[in-house]
């Protein structure tokens, strides 16, 4: 039992470390080579977790080799456009000037139902409003509407809008005070105590979320049991 526990923990940590080294990407945005990497890693890690007759090193070594190859391929992709095109493929224009390119759909094995689903997900119901629809290498469909069909922006309307968009910084996360974020925001704990009193909280453990942005706007959400 202990052997199984430690083997699983070691393999899990190796996978986490390896995937951290390969970079961040959403599962739905994986390139073909990254999808293959994920599938291989899951299979390679499952075997030594279950079969105690296989030395742990024999399970870790293939994982390390594949991760090294992935990092190496990523470096080559950055240096060579041809290699990147070979490994990751190239974006394909599916709709051009409101007309569906059926040959491109057939080549990428994209059905009409899948195309219409992707368009609906982006709020598009009329093909005539689409100037370009590009199938990215990740499998996502990027839809570019004609300017006349795009939402009106303040700049197009000639309206001056104040820049009131600021990135909030988390100060308290589920009752835990993030002191580094507090200092980075330029505040001290004395200021924080004042904010807690305003929100009706006696201590940081009573706060589910507290954020402050660059303009000094504070958002404080108490835990349900503290209300």
N, C-alpha and C positions, 0 to 999 in steps of 0.2 A: 504493500500500500504506500509506504513512504517513498519507494523507488518510483512508482508511477507519479506521485505528487511532484517530486523534484524534477523528474524528466519533463513533465508537462510545463512546469514553471520555467525551466531553462529554455525550452523550445519556444514558449510564448514570448519570453523576453528577447530572444534572438530575432524572432519575427518582427516584434515591435521596433527594435533597434534598426533592423534592416529597412523596414518600410519608412521609418523616419529619415533614413539616409537617402532614400530614393525620392523624397519630396512629398508634398501634400497635393491631393487631388480627390475630388468627390468621386464616389463609386460610379455615379451616372455619367461622369466625364472621363472615364478611363480611355486611353488610347488602346489600340489592339495589343501592342506589346505589353502594356501595363496590365491588361486583363489576363493575358497568358501568364504573366508573372504571378498575379494573385492566385490563379487557379493552381499553378504548380506549387507554390508555397504551401497552400492549404493541404494538398495531397502529400507533399513531402513531410510536413510536420505531423500529419495524422498517423503515418505508419510507425515511426519510433515511439509515439505516445502510447500505442496499443500493443506493439510487439516488443516485449522486453528482451527478446533474444537478439535484437539488433542493437549493436553498440551505439551509445548516444552520439559519439563522434561521427558515425556513419550517417546519422540523420542530420547533424548540424552542417557537415561538410557540403552536401549538395545544396543546402539552403544558402550557405555562404557563397558558393560558386555562382548560383543564379543571381543573387543580389549584386555580386561584383560585375557580372555580365550586364545587368540592368543599368548600373551606374556607368559602365563603360559605353553602353549603347547611347545613354543620354548625353554623354560628352561628345560622342561622334555625331549625334544628331545636331548638337549646337554648332559643330564645326562644318558639317557637310549638309547642304540642302538636298542633294541627291540621296544620301543615306537616310535622312529624315523622311523623305518622300517614300522611300522603299519600305521603311519600317512602319511608319505611321499613316501612310497614304496621303491623299490631298483632298482639300475641300471640293465639293461638287455642286455646281449650280443646278438646282432642281426646277426653279421657276425663274424665268427671265422675262421681264416686261409683261407680267400677268399670264404668260403662257407656260404650261407644264412641259418640261423636256422629258418625254416618255422614255427615250433611250437612256438618259441618265438615271431615271428611276429604275429601269430594268437592270442596268449595269450594277447598281447598288442594292438590288433586291428590295426596293422600297415600294410597298403596296400603296394603292390609292387610299385605303382606310387609314394606314399609318400616316400618310401625308396630311390628310384632313384632320386627324387627331392632333398632330403637332401644330397645325395652324389654329385649331380651336383653342389649344392650350395657351396660345399667345394672343387670343382675342380676335382672330382673323376669321371672317366667314365669307368674304368676297375675294375671289382670286384676282379680280381686276384691280384691287387696291395694292397688290403685292408687286413691287418692282423686281426684287430679287429674293429668292429663298435658297439658302446655301446649306447643304448637308455637311457639317463639320466632321473632322476626323474622329471626334469623340462620339459621333452618332447624334448629336444635337442639331436641330434645325434652326438656323438664324434667319429671321424674317425681316426684310427691310421694305417698308411701305413707301409709296410715292409721297413726296412732301405734302401734297394737298390732302392726303388721307391720314397724315400723322397728327397726333394731338397738338393743339396750339400751345406754343411756349410763350412765356412773358417777353422774351427777346423778339419773337416774331410779331407779337402784338404791340411792341414798342412801349412796354410797361416796365418801369424800374422796380425791381423787387429787392428788398433788403436781404443781405446775406445773414440769415438766422439759422443756418444749418451747422451744428457743432457736434463733434463726436463725443458721446458720453464715456466717462471712465468709471468703471465699477470700483466702488470703495468698500462696500459690504456685500459679500456673496454668501447667501444662505446662513447668516449669522456669523460669518468669519470676516474679520477686518483685514483688508489687504493694505498693510501699512506702506508698502512700496508705491502702490497707486495713489495713496493719500499724499505722500510726499511729492510724487511726480506732478500731482495736480496743484501743488503749492499751498496745501492746507495742513493744519496741525490738528491734533486730537481735541484740543479745546474747541475748535470750530465744529468738529464732528459731534461733540457732546451737545452743542447748541442745536444742531440739526436733529439730533435724536429727541431732544426735549420738544422741539416744535412738532415732531411727528407723533409724540406721545409714547415714545419708547424709553424704557429705563436703561437698557443695555444693548450692545450690538447683537447679542444672541436673539433679541426680539425682532430683528429686522431681516426680512427675506432678501431684499435688494435695495441698495442705495447707490445712486450714480450722480455724478456731477460733470457738466460739460465745460467747455472753455469759456462760455459766457457766464458761468456761475449758477446755472439752473440746476436745481437739485430735484431728484425723483426718489422718493422713499416709499417702499412697499413693506408693510409689516407682515409678519407671519400670521397665519389665520388663527393660531391658538393664542396669539398675543393681543388680538383685537378685543 
